[in-house]
Amino acid sequence: MIRIIAGRWRSRPLESPPGLATRPTASRARETLFSMLVSRLGSLEGLAVLDLFAGAGALALEALSRGAAEAVLVETAPAAARAAEANIRRLGAEARLLRLDATRLPAAPRAFDLVLLDPPYGQGLAGAALASALARGWVAPHALVACETARHEALAVPGLAPLAARPVGKAMLHLLQPLPVTP
């Protein structure tokens, strides 16, 4: 059972899709990730959050529970999208789900302060999704990007500078930030 770890919805259960197609971020990894984020940001208060490969929405909903103002979740897998929609409704969250391919995003409706992603391991999807998000205006110049990959999976994205990487079990948590744009 997946649960919100902290904040206003602490301990609230989240629906997760059946089967093995979606791999929810483990509680320990989520706790470590949010500790890394809060140590850099101070708080999540008022942030606009983008969650790519959202699955059931655990990362975005955790951010909202901890004070983020709004979230957009991007997910294409039907069972995961249904679970995310159910979780958004159950919590009354300021969030919406977009059924888009995270590696081929359209022009952004706005830029986001915090970008979270936990793509399937070993498929190169993190780099492709982040390149798409950067090119289409989804990532604010001041944004912080947090990505989970397999522990030994490389992550290098043109336009993003690595800030930190921390292993957690079989995963590696990466924090990145956009490089300054030079005229």
Buried (B, 14 or more C-beta within 10 A) or exposed (E): EBBBBBBEBEEBEBBBBEEEEBBBBBBEBBBBBBEBBBEEEEEBEEBBBBBBBBBBBBBBBBBBBBBBBBBBBBBEBEBBBBBBBBBBEBBEBEBEBBEBBBBEBEEBEEBBBBBBBBBBBEEBBBBBBBBBBBBEBBBBEEBBBBBBBBEEBEBEBEBBEEBEBBEBEEBBBBBBBBEEEEE
